[in-house]
Amino acid sequence: MKGTKNGWTLFLLILAGVVLGGFIGTLAAGVSGLDWLNYGQSFGLENPIVLSLGLMVLTFGLTIKITIAGIIGIILAIFIYRWI
């Protein structure tokens, strides 16, 4: 399967790395030696934007939390991508 790399594969691997890294960081938050994995910064919209159109109401909001475990997951995803 070597040679079939494309942008979607990299995107999906990075997305999986972020999700798994965030999950591991959340699990490690209560462990005394591993709590540094959950250290990070959140940014985005604190209050969502609400657009009322009469018949329907649209709510827009986005918050992203970058943690050390998420960054490690992204790096591992890139290494896996280069390896396959």
C-alpha positions in Angstrom: 0.0 0.0 0.0 3.0 2.2 -0.2 2.8 5.1 -2.5 -1.0 5.8 -2.0 -0.5 8.8 0.3 -2.9 11.7 -0.1 -4.1 14.7 1.8 -7.2 12.9 3.1 -5.1 10.2 4.7 -3.0 12.8 6.5 -6.1 14.8 7.6 -7.8 11.7 9.0 -4.6 10.6 10.8 -4.2 14.0 12.4 -7.8 14.1 13.4 -7.5 10.7 15.0 -4.3 11.9 16.8 -6.0 15.0 18.1 -9.0 13.0 19.4 -7.0 10.2 21.0 -4.5 12.7 22.4 -7.3 14.7 23.9 -8.9 11.6 25.4 -5.6 10.4 26.9 -5.0 13.9 28.3 -8.4 13.9 29.9 -7.7 10.5 31.4 -4.3 11.6 32.7 -5.7 14.7 34.4 -6.4 12.9 37.6 -3.0 11.0 37.7 -0.4 12.9 39.7 2.6 12.0 37.5 0.8 12.5 34.2 -1.4 15.6 34.8 1.0 17.6 32.6 -0.4 15.9 29.6 -3.7 17.8 30.1 -2.0 21.2 30.2 -3.1 23.4 27.4 -4.9 26.4 26.1 -8.5 26.9 25.0 -9.5 29.5 22.4 -12.6 30.4 20.4 -16.0 31.9 21.0 -17.0 31.8 24.6 -20.5 33.0 23.9 -22.0 31.4 20.7 -23.4 33.7 18.0 -27.2 33.3 17.6 -28.9 34.1 14.3 -32.7 34.2 14.6 -34.5 33.9 11.2 -38.0 33.8 12.5 -38.7 30.2 11.4 -35.4 28.8 12.5 -32.6 29.8 14.9 -29.0 29.1 14.0 -26.3 29.0 16.7 -22.6 29.3 15.7 -19.9 28.5 18.2 -16.4 27.0 18.2 -13.9 26.3 21.0 -10.6 24.5 20.5 -8.5 23.1 23.3 -4.9 22.3 22.5 -3.2 20.1 25.0 0.3 18.6 25.3 -1.3 15.1 24.7 -3.0 16.4 21.6 0.2 17.8 20.2 1.9 14.4 20.9 -1.0 12.8 19.1 -0.5 15.1 16.0 3.2 14.3 15.9 2.6 10.6 16.1 0.0 10.8 13.3 2.6 12.6 11.1 5.2 9.9 11.9 2.6 7.2 11.0 1.7 9.0 7.8 5.4 9.1 6.8 5.8 5.4 7.7 2.9 4.1 5.7 
